[in-house]
């Protein structure tokens, strides 16, 4: 009897697990069905021994797609191939290396992705990556949001850039995923996959109010006028005494200051906690990034930091980056 009861419990657990798996599978399948028609494989002709390759996501029905800036670096044209077998010549509309976002256009009617808001993401939330890794078109992988507000140091041409406020996920990413979609369980585009930082560690540029402003500027002008300070950082909790005094719990922790950058010249250093920029409170890397888009380049900007328990105000002069 005991053996029969034991097997009965095991069978019940197996059925429960199957129900959970079915719900998970159904969610991922819905995302894949909705997003696969919107994701293209890019082949980009540019200088160098090998052509560039990556992915892109349709934003509008009239042929506009978003991809990673490093995918189309130094390129003006290429080919976009879709899951239905259609191939179209594409041209680069604009590129912004500091956000690692770019816009391309094809002369075709597209099925655009539905755009979400990455600012609503929570750590642990299911996300689905759709792209073309290693030449395998229409690939789907899944994972969770591992962390938010990360910074990504990158190289662009002969210079060094820091992409701010990226999403960290454990969804499997490989070369070719760059420029592809990161979506939530309702198939809403919440990020553009940008880098593989290690085994089980992928990074994506968020789609939120700030990056929508960037994409609008790229569409309108082909470039983004923005300020650059030169720090890498992310959200960090404030010490209890400071949190009580300031009436908030988090700040932007400075992890790295780029040598000879505006931040370095202003006196910022690793370990500082940035609590205010331009007289406005900040607590996330995205807050700082938002201040830099359209900022008055060359004009003084007050930065308030918490250092060794004291509030310190300093003046930085952002430089222009395009």
C-alpha positions as CSV (number, residue, x, y, z in Angstrom):
1,X,0.0,0.0,0.0
2,X,2.8,2.4,0.9
3,X,4.5,1.7,-2.4
4,X,1.2,2.4,-4.3
5,X,0.7,5.7,-2.3
6,X,4.2,6.8,-3.0
7,X,3.8,6.2,-6.8
8,X,0.5,8.0,-6.7
9,X,2.1,11.1,-5.2
10,X,4.8,11.0,-7.8
11,X,2.2,10.8,-10.5
12,X,0.4,13.8,-9.1
13,X,3.6,15.9,-8.9
14,X,4.4,15.0,-12.5
15,X,1.0,16.2,-13.7
16,X,1.4,19.5,-11.8
17,X,4.8,20.0,-13.3
18,X,3.4,19.3,-16.8
19,X,0.7,21.9,-16.2
20,X,3.3,24.5,-15.2
21,X,5.5,23.6,-18.2
22,X,2.4,23.9,-20.5
23,X,1.7,27.4,-19.2
24,X,5.3,28.4,-19.6
25,X,5.5,26.9,-23.1
26,X,2.3,28.6,-24.1
27,X,3.6,32.0,-23.1
28,X,6.9,31.5,-25.0
29,X,5.1,30.2,-28.1
30,X,2.8,33.2,-28.2
31,X,5.8,35.5,-28.0
32,X,7.6,33.7,-30.8
33,X,4.6,33.6,-33.1
34,X,4.1,37.4,-32.7
35,X,7.7,38.5,-32.9
36,X,9.3,36.2,-35.5
37,X,7.7,38.0,-38.4
38,X,9.1,41.3,-37.0
39,X,12.7,40.2,-36.6
40,X,15.1,40.3,-39.5
41,X,18.6,39.0,-40.1
42,X,21.0,41.7,-41.2
43,X,24.0,41.3,-43.5
44,X,26.0,44.5,-43.5
45,X,28.7,45.4,-46.0
46,X,31.4,47.5,-44.5
47,X,35.2,47.9,-44.5
48,X,37.2,45.0,-43.0
49,X,37.9,41.4,-43.8
50,X,34.3,40.2,-43.1
51,X,30.9,41.6,-43.5
52,X,28.9,42.4,-40.3
53,X,26.0,40.4,-39.3
54,X,23.2,40.8,-36.7
55,X,19.5,41.2,-36.2
56,X,16.9,44.0,-36.4
57,X,13.4,44.5,-35.2
58,X,10.6,46.2,-37.2
59,X,9.2,49.3,-35.5
60,X,6.9,50.6,-38.1
61,X,4.8,49.1,-40.9
62,X,6.5,51.4,-43.5
63,X,9.9,49.8,-43.2
64,X,11.7,51.2,-40.2
65,X,13.7,48.8,-38.0
66,X,15.8,49.2,-34.9
67,X,19.2,47.4,-34.4
68,X,22.4,47.8,-32.5
69,X,24.8,50.6,-33.5
70,X,27.8,48.3,-33.5
71,X,26.1,46.0,-36.0
72,X,26.0,48.7,-38.7
73,X,29.2,50.5,-37.6
74,X,30.8,52.4,-40.6
75,X,28.1,50.9,-42.9
76,X,25.5,52.7,-45.0
77,X,23.7,49.8,-46.7
78,X,23.1,46.0,-46.4
79,X,20.5,43.3,-46.7
80,X,17.6,42.4,-44.4
81,X,16.2,38.9,-44.6
82,X,12.9,38.0,-42.9
83,X,11.5,34.7,-41.6
84,X,9.1,34.4,-44.6
85,X,12.0,34.4,-47.0
86,X,11.7,38.0,-48.1
87,X,15.0,39.9,-48.6
88,X,15.3,43.6,-49.0
89,X,18.1,46.1,-49.5
90,X,18.4,48.2,-46.4
91,X,19.9,51.6,-45.7
92,X,21.1,53.1,-42.4
93,X,19.0,56.0,-41.2
94,X,21.0,56.9,-38.2
95,X,23.2,55.5,-35.4
96,X,24.0,56.4,-31.8
97,X,27.0,54.6,-30.4
98,X,26.4,55.8,-26.8
99,X,23.1,54.0,-26.6
100,X,24.2,51.3,-29.1
101,X,21.0,51.9,-31.1
102,X,20.6,52.5,-34.8
103,X,17.7,52.7,-37.3
104,X,17.6,51.1,-40.7
105,X,15.0,51.2,-43.4
106,X,13.8,48.8,-46.1
107,X,11.4,49.5,-49.0
108,X,8.7,47.1,-47.8
109,X,5.6,46.8,-45.7
110,X,6.5,45.1,-42.3
111,X,4.8,43.6,-39.4
112,X,6.0,45.8,-36.5
113,X,6.7,44.6,-33.0
114,X,4.5,46.0,-30.2
115,X,6.6,48.3,-28.1
116,X,6.6,48.0,-24.3
117,X,8.3,49.9,-21.4
118,X,11.5,48.5,-19.9
119,X,11.1,50.7,-16.9
120,X,8.3,48.4,-15.7
121,X,10.5,45.3,-15.8
122,X,11.2,43.5,-12.5
123,X,14.1,41.3,-11.6
124,X,13.1,37.7,-12.1
125,X,10.6,38.4,-14.8
126,X,10.4,36.1,-17.8
127,X,11.9,37.5,-21.0
128,X,12.3,36.0,-24.5
129,X,15.1,36.8,-26.9
130,X,14.5,36.5,-30.7
131,X,17.3,36.9,-33.2
132,X,19.7,35.3,-35.6
133,X,22.6,33.9,-33.6
134,X,25.5,32.3,-35.5
135,X,23.5,32.5,-38.8
136,X,20.5,30.5,-37.5
137,X,17.6,32.7,-38.4
138,X,14.5,33.0,-36.2
139,X,16.1,31.6,-33.1
140,X,14.2,31.9,-29.8
141,X,15.7,31.6,-26.3
142,X,14.2,32.4,-22.9
143,X,15.4,33.5,-19.5
144,X,14.7,36.0,-16.8
145,X,15.7,39.6,-16.0
146,X,18.8,39.0,-13.9
147,X,19.5,42.7,-13.0
148,X,18.6,46.2,-14.1
149,X,20.5,49.4,-14.5
150,X,23.8,47.9,-15.5
151,X,26.6,49.8,-17.4
152,X,28.4,48.3,-20.4
153,X,31.9,49.6,-21.4
154,X,32.3,49.2,-25.2
155,X,34.7,50.2,-27.9
156,X,33.6,52.3,-30.9
157,X,36.2,52.8,-33.6
158,X,39.2,54.1,-31.8
159,X,37.4,55.4,-28.8
160,X,35.7,54.0,-25.7
161,X,32.1,54.4,-24.8
162,X,29.8,53.3,-21.9
163,X,26.3,52.2,-22.7
164,X,24.2,53.0,-19.7
165,X,21.2,51.4,-18.0
166,X,21.3,48.1,-19.8
167,X,19.2,45.0,-18.9
168,X,21.0,41.9,-17.7
169,X,19.4,38.6,-18.6
170,X,20.4,34.9,-18.6
171,X,18.6,34.2,-21.9
172,X,21.1,32.5,-24.2
173,X,22.7,35.0,-26.6
174,X,25.4,34.4,-29.2
175,X,27.1,36.5,-32.0
176,X,24.3,37.5,-34.4
177,X,21.8,38.1,-31.6
178,X,22.9,41.8,-31.5
179,X,20.1,44.0,-32.6
180,X,17.5,41.4,-32.0
181,X,14.4,41.6,-29.7
182,X,14.1,41.1,-26.0
183,X,10.4,40.8,-25.2
184,X,8.2,40.3,-22.1
185,X,5.7,37.5,-21.8
186,X,3.1,39.6,-23.7
187,X,5.4,39.9,-26.7
188,X,6.1,43.6,-26.1
189,X,9.5,44.8,-27.1
190,X,11.4,45.9,-24.0
191,X,15.0,45.7,-25.1
192,X,17.4,45.4,-28.0
193,X,20.0,42.7,-27.4
194,X,23.5,44.2,-27.5
195,X,26.2,41.9,-26.0
196,X,27.2,38.6,-24.5
197,X,29.1,39.4,-21.3
198,X,29.7,35.8,-20.3
199,X,28.1,32.4,-19.9
200,X,24.5,33.0,-18.9
201,X,25.0,36.7,-18.9
202,X,23.5,38.7,-21.8
203,X,22.8,42.5,-22.0
204,X,20.1,44.4,-23.7
205,X,19.5,48.2,-24.3
206,X,16.1,49.0,-22.7
207,X,13.2,50.4,-24.7
208,X,11.8,53.2,-22.5
209,X,11.0,56.9,-22.6
210,X,14.7,57.8,-22.9
211,X,15.5,55.5,-25.7
212,X,12.3,56.3,-27.5
213,X,13.6,59.9,-27.6
214,X,16.9,58.7,-29.0
215,X,15.1,56.7,-31.7
216,X,12.9,59.7,-32.6
217,X,16.0,61.9,-32.9
218,X,17.7,59.3,-35.2
219,X,14.6,59.1,-37.4
220,X,14.4,62.9,-37.6
221,X,18.0,63.9,-37.8
222,X,20.1,60.8,-38.3
223,X,22.0,61.5,-35.1
224,X,21.4,62.3,-31.4
225,X,22.6,65.5,-29.8
226,X,23.5,64.5,-26.3
227,X,25.9,65.2,-23.5
228,X,28.6,62.9,-22.2
229,X,30.0,62.7,-18.7
230,X,32.0,59.5,-18.8
231,X,31.0,57.4,-15.8
232,X,29.9,53.8,-15.4
233,X,27.5,53.1,-12.6
234,X,24.2,51.6,-11.5
235,X,21.6,51.8,-8.8
236,X,22.9,51.4,-5.3
237,X,21.1,51.7,-1.9
238,X,21.8,54.8,0.1
239,X,23.1,54.4,3.6
240,X,20.2,54.6,6.1
241,X,21.1,58.0,7.5
242,X,21.4,59.5,4.0
243,X,18.2,57.8,2.8
244,X,16.3,59.3,5.8
245,X,17.8,62.8,5.2
246,X,17.1,62.8,1.4
247,X,13.8,61.0,1.5
248,X,14.7,58.3,-0.9
249,X,16.4,55.0,-0.8
250,X,18.7,54.8,-3.9
251,X,21.3,56.7,-5.8
252,X,23.6,56.1,-8.8
253,X,26.8,54.4,-7.6
254,X,29.8,55.4,-9.6
255,X,31.9,52.3,-10.4
256,X,34.3,53.8,-13.0
257,X,35.2,57.2,-14.2
258,X,36.7,57.4,-17.8
259,X,40.1,59.1,-17.8
260,X,40.1,62.8,-18.9
261,X,36.3,62.8,-19.2
262,X,34.0,65.6,-18.1
263,X,33.2,63.6,-14.9
264,X,36.9,63.1,-14.2
265,X,37.6,66.8,-14.7
266,X,34.7,67.7,-12.4
267,X,36.2,65.6,-9.6
268,X,33.9,62.6,-9.6
269,X,35.5,59.3,-8.6
270,X,34.6,55.7,-8.1
271,X,32.6,55.1,-5.0
272,X,30.7,58.4,-5.2
273,X,26.9,58.1,-5.0
274,X,25.2,60.5,-7.4
275,X,22.0,61.8,-5.8
276,X,21.2,64.8,-8.0
277,X,21.9,66.2,-11.5
278,X,20.9,69.6,-12.7
279,X,19.0,70.2,-9.5
280,X,16.9,67.1,-10.0
281,X,17.1,63.9,-7.9
282,X,18.4,60.7,-9.6
283,X,18.5,57.1,-8.5
284,X,19.1,55.1,-11.6
285,X,21.5,55.1,-14.6
286,X,18.4,55.8,-16.8
287,X,17.8,59.0,-14.9
288,X,21.3,60.2,-15.8
289,X,20.9,59.1,-19.4
290,X,17.7,61.0,-19.7
291,X,19.4,64.2,-18.5
292,X,22.1,63.7,-21.1
293,X,19.8,63.4,-24.1
294,X,19.3,67.0,-25.4
295,X,21.4,68.5,-22.6
296,X,23.0,71.9,-23.3
297,X,26.5,70.7,-24.3
298,X,29.3,73.0,-23.1
299,X,27.2,74.5,-20.3
300,X,27.8,73.8,-16.6
301,X,25.8,71.1,-15.0
302,X,25.6,70.7,-11.2
303,X,26.2,67.1,-9.9
304,X,25.5,66.3,-6.3
305,X,27.1,63.3,-4.8
306,X,27.3,61.6,-1.4
307,X,30.9,61.0,-0.5
308,X,32.1,59.6,2.8
309,X,28.7,60.5,4.4
310,X,28.8,64.1,3.1
311,X,26.9,65.8,0.3
312,X,29.3,67.3,-2.2
313,X,28.4,69.5,-5.1
314,X,30.6,69.8,-8.2
315,X,30.2,71.2,-11.7
316,X,30.7,69.2,-14.8
317,X,30.6,70.4,-18.4
318,X,29.2,67.8,-20.7
319,X,30.8,67.4,-24.1
320,X,28.9,66.4,-27.3
321,X,28.8,62.9,-28.6
322,X,27.0,61.9,-31.8
